[in-house]
C-alpha cells in the first residue's frame, strides 16, 4: 500500500516511515503542507495535526482516500465534528505501532 506520511518532526517521521516500510508499505514522506501539494496520490494519509505551514486537520480534510490525523490531544467540539463528518480517523500520540498496524489493516 502507498502511504502519505506528513510529519514535520524528522525524528518521528523517520520512526513512522521505518515501521511502515518494514510492514511492506511504500511511504511518501512530507514535512509540510507545501510538500503534500507536490506529492503523488496515495491510498492512505497520516497527517500530523501541527504543521509549520498549515493546520493539519484542515489539510487532512482536503485529502482523498483513507486519512488519519496524528495528534497529541483529542480533538474537541467543532473540530471533532468536522473530522467525523469528513471520515478522518484520529490517532493519539504516542501511537503504539501495533495500533497503527491495526488501523492500516482494518
C-alpha positions as CSV (number, residue, x, y, z in Angstrom):
1,X,0.0,0.0,0.0
2,X,1.2,3.5,-0.7
3,X,1.1,5.8,2.3
4,X,1.5,9.5,2.5
5,X,3.2,10.5,5.8
6,X,3.0,14.2,6.7
7,X,5.1,14.9,9.8
8,X,7.3,17.9,10.5
9,X,9.4,16.2,13.2
10,X,12.2,14.5,11.4
11,X,12.7,12.0,14.2
12,X,9.0,11.0,14.3
13,X,8.8,10.9,10.5
14,X,11.8,8.6,10.4
15,X,10.4,6.2,13.0
16,X,6.9,6.0,11.4
17,X,8.5,5.6,7.9
18,X,10.8,2.8,9.0
19,X,8.0,0.9,10.7
20,X,5.7,1.3,7.7
21,X,8.4,0.2,5.3
22,X,9.1,-2.9,7.4
23,X,5.4,-3.7,7.1
24,X,5.9,-3.7,3.3
25,X,4.3,-0.4,2.5
26,X,5.6,2.3,0.2
27,X,6.0,5.6,2.0
28,X,5.9,9.1,0.5
29,X,7.3,11.4,3.2
30,X,6.4,15.1,3.5
31,X,7.4,17.6,6.2
32,X,4.9,20.4,5.3
33,X,1.6,21.1,3.6
34,X,3.5,22.6,0.7
35,X,5.3,19.3,0.2
36,X,1.9,17.5,0.1
37,X,0.8,19.6,-2.9
38,X,3.8,18.1,-4.9
39,X,3.3,14.5,-3.7
40,X,1.8,11.8,-5.7
41,X,-1.6,10.3,-4.7
42,X,-1.6,7.6,-2.0
43,X,-4.2,5.2,-0.7
44,X,-3.7,6.3,2.9
45,X,-2.5,9.5,4.5
46,X,-1.2,10.0,8.0
47,X,-1.1,13.7,8.8
48,X,0.4,15.5,11.8
49,X,-2.0,18.0,13.4
50,X,0.6,20.7,13.9
51,X,2.5,21.6,10.7
52,X,4.7,24.6,10.2
53,X,2.7,26.0,7.3
54,X,-0.9,24.7,7.9
55,X,-3.4,23.3,10.2
56,X,-3.0,19.5,9.8
57,X,-6.7,18.9,10.5
58,X,-7.7,21.2,7.6
59,X,-5.2,19.6,5.3
60,X,-6.4,16.1,6.3
61,X,-10.0,17.0,5.4
62,X,-8.8,18.0,1.9
63,X,-7.0,14.7,1.1
64,X,-8.5,11.8,-0.8
65,X,-8.6,8.2,0.4
66,X,-8.3,7.0,4.0
67,X,-6.9,9.7,6.1
68,X,-5.8,9.7,9.8
69,X,-4.8,12.7,11.9
70,X,-1.9,12.3,14.2
71,X,-2.2,14.4,17.3
72,X,-1.1,14.7,20.9
73,X,-4.6,15.8,22.0
74,X,-8.1,14.5,21.4
75,X,-9.9,16.9,19.1
76,X,-12.9,18.6,20.7
77,X,-16.1,20.4,19.8
78,X,-16.5,21.6,16.2
79,X,-13.1,20.1,15.2
80,X,-14.1,16.7,16.3
81,X,-17.4,17.0,14.4
82,X,-15.6,18.3,11.3
83,X,-13.2,15.3,11.3
84,X,-16.0,12.8,11.9
85,X,-18.1,14.3,9.1
86,X,-15.0,14.0,6.7
87,X,-14.4,10.4,8.0
88,X,-11.0,11.3,9.2
89,X,-9.6,8.9,11.8
90,X,-7.7,10.2,14.8
91,X,-4.6,8.6,16.2
92,X,-3.4,10.0,19.6
93,X,0.4,10.3,20.0
94,X,2.3,8.4,21.2
95,X,1.0,5.9,18.8
96,X,1.7,2.2,19.5
97,X,3.0,0.6,16.4
98,X,0.6,-2.3,17.0
99,X,-2.3,0.2,16.9
100,X,-1.0,1.7,13.7
101,X,-0.8,-1.7,12.1
102,X,-4.4,-2.5,13.2
103,X,-5.7,0.7,11.7
104,X,-3.9,0.2,8.4
105,X,-5.1,-3.4,8.0
106,X,-8.7,-2.5,9.0
